[in-house]
């Protein structure tokens, strides 16, 4: 089983997404961050159904770096409760998964 994680985090704007992505890569908390614009989110917040245009981050990291990555996102993110979720990457190109770990070292 790989210790590599794919984390998801929505952002309110392209500028915020780019700033967070650069910070995570510069601090070696992420090997790579993909920025996906054009996302529409529908969610319940404080008793009301909301709709927002957002930008999604796909963040490649590993289990060892996840706690600091989450703390960094919480501190730097403009949302009161940012979406920060992660899934394990159990299968993938061995060379790519190794590159992720090497990039975080």
C-alpha positions in Angstrom: 0.0 0.0 0.0 1.3 3.5 -0.9 1.6 6.3 1.6 0.7 8.8 -1.1 -2.4 10.9 -0.7 -4.5 12.9 -3.1 -6.1 15.8 -1.2 -8.9 18.0 -2.4 -9.4 21.6 -1.4 -11.9 24.1 -2.9 -11.0 27.8 -3.1 -13.1 30.9 -3.8 -10.9 32.3 -6.6 -8.1 31.4 -9.0 -5.8 33.8 -7.2 -6.4 32.1 -3.8 -5.9 28.7 -5.4 -2.6 29.7 -7.1 -1.3 31.3 -3.9 -2.1 28.2 -1.8 -0.7 25.8 -4.4 2.6 27.7 -4.6 2.9 27.8 -0.8 2.3 24.1 -0.5 4.9 23.2 -3.2 7.4 25.8 -1.9 7.2 24.4 1.6 7.5 20.8 0.3 4.1 19.9 1.7 3.0 18.9 -1.8 4.9 17.5 -4.7 2.3 18.8 -7.2 -0.9 20.8 -7.1 -3.4 20.8 -10.0 -5.7 23.8 -10.2 -9.1 23.1 -11.8 -11.3 26.1 -12.4 -14.9 26.2 -13.2 -16.3 24.2 -10.4 -19.9 24.8 -9.1 -20.6 23.7 -5.6 -24.0 23.3 -4.0 -23.9 22.8 -0.2 -25.7 23.5 3.0 -24.1 26.2 5.2 -25.5 27.6 8.4 -29.0 26.3 7.6 -29.3 27.5 4.0 -28.5 25.9 0.7 -25.7 27.8 -1.1 -24.3 27.8 -4.6 -20.8 29.0 -5.3 -18.3 29.0 -8.2 -15.1 27.6 -6.9 -11.7 26.4 -7.9 -10.5 22.9 -6.9 -7.0 21.9 -5.8 -5.8 18.4 -6.3 -2.8 18.1 -4.0 -0.4 15.2 -4.1 1.4 14.6 -0.8 2.0 11.7 1.6 0.8 10.6 5.0 3.9 12.0 6.8 3.3 15.5 5.4 -0.5 15.5 5.7 -0.8 17.0 9.2 1.3 20.0 8.4 -0.4 20.4 5.0 -3.8 20.5 6.7 -2.6 23.0 9.3 -1.1 25.2 6.6 -4.3 25.2 4.6 -6.4 25.9 7.7 -4.2 28.9 8.5 -3.9 30.3 5.0 -7.3 29.6 3.6 -9.9 32.4 3.6 -12.9 30.1 4.3 -14.1 29.6 7.9 -14.3 25.9 7.2 -12.3 24.9 4.2 -12.8 21.6 2.5 -9.7 19.5 3.1 -10.2 15.8 2.4 -7.7 13.1 1.4 -7.8 9.7 -0.2 -5.1 7.1 -0.4 -3.6 6.3 -3.7 -3.2 2.5 -3.5 -2.4 2.0 -7.2 -0.5 4.1 -9.7 2.7 4.3 -11.6 5.5 3.3 -9.2 7.8 5.8 -10.7 5.3 8.6 -10.3 4.4 7.7 -6.7 8.1 7.6 -5.9 8.6 11.0 -7.5 5.9 12.4 -5.1 7.8 11.0 -2.1 11.1 12.2 -3.4 9.8 15.7 -4.1 8.7 16.0 -0.4 12.0 15.0 1.0 
